[in-house]
Amino acid sequence: MPKEKLNILESTCVPLALENIDTDQIIPARFLSATSREGFGDNLFRDWRYRKDGTPDPGFVLNNKKFSGKILVAGKNFGCGSSREHAVWAVYDYGFRVVISSFFADIFRNNSLNNGLLPVVIPDEAVKSLLDLVSSKPGTIVKVNVSERTVEVPAAGTKYSFEINAYKQECLVNGLDDIDYLIKLKDRIAEYERNK
């Protein structure tokens, strides 16, 4: 799947102040039969977004027109549960490019980085402050800088650093997947083979 380049993202946020959001809540198992990565966003948080009769639940944040943007801010332990990559596909297909939390399940974090979605870990108190700010002021802009590994909230005067593997950082900034990255190195690989 071709990926967008992700270096600097300035966006409003969607606050999801829940902890321990597992992959079955992100994309219920009954929607995993598709053979392509597209269309999963339609069922992101399906059982929270819609009532049993199929109508949107006005109490759920994705159905609140005040909130929009390419950044999802969520509580601790986002993406726990099963290892389904479809959860990342759903978050990405919906339009999010960054998820900010204080903790991600390892498999979800790795799947995210492999699919062009940036999982940003900042301290728990920082996440709570950001959730409060975004909830009370929906137009708040957050700036994520992948090259500098920072999250900045200009309205609050705060800036946080986050960790990311240097290889995955390069892939995100340049819009590369693992195969693209290897193709980019083909001349160096060929030279190595000739000289070994």
Secondary structure, 3 states (H helix, E strand, C coil): CCCCCCCEEEECEEEECCCCCEHHHHCCHHHCCCCCCCCHHHHCCHHHHECCCCCECCCCHHHCCCCCCCEEEECCCECECCCCCHHHHHHHHHCCCEEEECCECHHHHHHHHHCCCEEEECCHHHHHHHHHHHHHCCCCCEEEECCCCEEEECCCCEEEECCCCHHHHHHHHHCCCHHHHHHHCHHHHHHHHHHC
